[in-house]
Amino acid sequence: MPELPEVEALAQHLREHAVGRAVTRVDVVSMSVLKTFQPPITELTGREVTGATRWGKFLDLDCDGVHLVFHLARAGWLRWSDALPAAPPKPGRGPIALRVHLGGPGFDLTEAGTQKKLAAWVVHRPAEVERLGRLGPDALGLELDELAAILSGRTERLKNLLTDQSAIAGIGNAYSDEILHAAKLSPFATPAKLDRAAVERLHGALREILQDALRRSLEQDAARLKAEKRSGMRVHARTGLPCPVCGDAVREVSYADRSMQYCPTCQTGGKPLADRRMSRLLK
């Protein structure tokens, strides 16, 4: 899933390559991707792209006052092309859900797999997208005291809180694993029970991981962002491999639709977490 660093890099790519160009056509290949009908998507045609903004993990393409807002979900991606084919893509064939022509170049919104969750909205104001109104503060600008206030009183698992977009916007499954590893905190820790030193470690790790990932992402073109993200991971998606800090084997907790990775030595006092939905530290 694209998270804050990759989405910001995609926004930067659009600012550099799309801003100043006019939308010449939009092909809706999968009707399920479009979540609004008014204004119609044809309202984008003929308008100049005047900006590209990130809201959490959402992208917002400003077309002279009409906004194309989209969320790439777990398996979505933005694929830029310097020369799009003139013929529209055929529905049901391939991963393309929506194509935006910009007078020769343009981009596709694609989605792999069978779970179609990629979503796009055409609105006059980004605030009209209800999901944007539910976003918490952006993770990249979060101050220490703000984080402490968010953690206070929260009793769910720390991993769940970090990925709750209404609490903190921008962090997903991969970077939450990395942040918790860098902070030396268990994914099952209770947020409200963290002492000040732990909160400070968490805040420092959040800043360090996201800023480093953002720096590396901005140095890549859009086509290389996925590979760059994978190359920077220390524990996420590295089950069974040695932890780069202590050498212990990275462990995994699996769920029906996702998994998380952690280092027992660095994060849980050497105790592995039980690999089931209602996991607790094994005794």
N, C-alpha and C positions, 0 to 999 in steps of 0.2 A: 504494500500500500504506500503510495506517495505521502510523505509527511512534510512537516514544515520546511526543512531545508530543500527538498526536491521541488515542492510547490513554489517556493520563493524563487528558485532558479528558473523554473518554467515561466514565472511572471516576468523575470528579468529578460528571458529569451524573447518573450512577446513584446516587451518594451523596446528591445533592440531591433526586432525584425518585423513586427506587425504595426506598431504605432506609425501613423502617417499614411498608411495604405487604406484604401477603401474596400469594404466588403462588396464583392461582386455577386456572390451567390452563397447560399447555405443549403446543403443537402442533409435532410433528416433521414437517416438510413434505418434507424430503429425508433419507432414511435414511442417506445417506453422510456426513452432517455429524456424526452421533453416534458417538464412538469407544469408548464404554463401554456395558456392559449391566447392571452391578451396582455400586452400587444402580440400580434402574430410574429413568428420568426422572420417573416419577410420584411418586417420593419427594420431589420438590420441592413438589408441590401441598399447599397448606395451610400451608406454612412462611413465616415472616416474613423478609423480606430484612433482614439485619443488617449488611451491609458490602459494599463494592465496592473491589477492590484491583487494582493493576497489577503484573504480573511481566514485565519486559521489554516485549514487544509482546503479551502475553497479558492478558486480563481475567478476573477472578475475582469472581463474584457469590456471596457467602456467604448462604445461606438457612438460618439457624439451625443451622449445623453440617453441612449438605449443600451442597457447592460446585458451581456451574455454571461451569466454566472454559472459555474459548473463545479461539480465535486467528482473527483475521479474514483472514489470508493476504493475497494480493496484491489481490484484487478484492472482498473482503468489507467489510461495513459494519454498524453498529448504527443502526437507524432507530427513534427514539422516537415514540410517538403518545400524545396525551392521551386518546384514545378509540378503542380497537381494535374492529373489527367482531366480533360474536359468532360468526359463521360461520367455521370454520377455513379457512385458505387451501388451495387445491387443489394437490396435488403435480404438478410438471411445468409449472405455469403461473406464469410470473414468477420473479423472483429470490429470493423468500423461502425460506430453508432451515429456520428455526426461529422460532417465535413464543412469547413469554412474556407471559401475561396477569397483570396485577396489580390485578384488581378494577376494570376500566374502562380505565385507561391500561396501557401496557406497551411492549414493543419487539419488533422483528423483527431477526433476523440475516439479512442478504441477501448474495448473491454474484452478480456479473455475469460474463458470459462462459461458456465451455464447460469451462474447467479448474476443477473443483470441489475446492478445497483448504481451504475454511473447515472448521474442526474444533471440536467441543465435547465436553467430558468431564463426567460427573457423578460426583463422588468425595466421600469423607468428609474427606480431607485433600488440599490442593493438591499435596503431595509425591508423591501417587500418580500424578500426570501425569508420565510419564517425561521429556517434553521440558522441563519446568520444572527438573528436576534437572540438565540439561545446560547451563543458562544460565550465562553468565559474569557478572561484576559489572555492576550497572546503570550505564549510561553517565552518567546524571545525577549520580551520587554519586562518580564516579571521581576519585581524587586523582592528582596529577602523578606521584608515585613508583609508584603502581599502574599507570598507563598505561605508564610506562617499563619496568616489569617485564613487562608483556604484550607490548610490542614487541620486547623482547630475545630474540634467537635466532630470530625469525620471518622467514622468507624469501619468503613469498608476497607478492603485490602489496598495497600499503597499503590500497587500496580494498577488496580482498577481506577483509582482516583486520577493518576497521571494520564490515563487514556480517556477520561471523561471530558468530552469537549465542552460541556457546560461549566466545568470547573476550571480547566486550563485548555486553551485552544492550540492545536498544532502538533501534539505528541501522539504517536500511535504505538502499535505493538513493538516495533523494532527499537525505536529510540528510547522507549520506556525501559526496555531490558538493559540497554546500554547505560542509561542514566543511573539506574539502581545499582548496576555493577560498579560504576565509577564512584558512587556514594557509599558503597559497602553496606547496602541496606537490603533486607529481605523483601521480595515482592509481596509477601504476606504480612508485612508489618502494618500495624494500625496507625494511620496518620496522626490521630490526636494524641497518641502516646509517645511520639518522637520528642526527644529532648532538644534543647536549643542547638547543641553541637551537631546532632543528626540533621536538623533542619538546615543548618548552614552547609553541611556536606552535600545535602540534596540540592540546595540552590546552586552551589558551586558546580556540581556535576551537571546540572541541567544547562547552565550557561556554557560550560566547557564543551559538552557533547554537541549541543545544537550549533554553537558558533563554529566549531571545527568542521562539522558536517556541512554547514552553510558555505563556509569558505571553500571547501573542496568541491561542492556542487556548483558554485558560481564560476569555478575555473573550467568546468566541462561544458560541452555543448549538450543539447537536450537528449541526443541519442545515446550518450554515455552515462547519463545520470543513474540509471539502475545499477550498472556495474560499479560505479563509484560508491554508491551507498553500500553495496555488499562488501566491498573491499575494506571499508572502514570499521566493520563490526568486530567487536571483541568477544561477545558471548552470543548475541542473537544469531539464530540459524547455524550455530556451531556445536550442536550437541555431540558429545563424545570427544571433542577436540580439547587440547590442554588450554586452560585459562592463561592468557598472556601475562598475567600478574603473578600467579602463584604456581601454575602448572597443574592444578587439580583438573579433573575432567569436568567439562561443562555439562550440567544436567538440564533436563527438560520436564515441564509439566504440560500435558496435552489436554485440550478440550475438544469439543465436537467440531469447532470451526477454526481453531487457532491453537497455537502453542507458545509457550514462553521459555526462555533459557536463562540460566543463572549459574553462578559458581558457588558451591557450598562453602568452600573455605573462606572466600572473600565476603560472602553475604549472609550465611545462615549458621555461622559458628561450626561449620563442618557437618551439619546435619542435612541430609537430603530431604526435600519436600516430597510428600506422597503424591504420586501422579494420578490424581482423580479429582473430580469436580469439587468435592468438599475437603480438599487437602488441608492437612495440618502438619506441623513438624513431626516427623517420626520420632518416637521415643526409644 
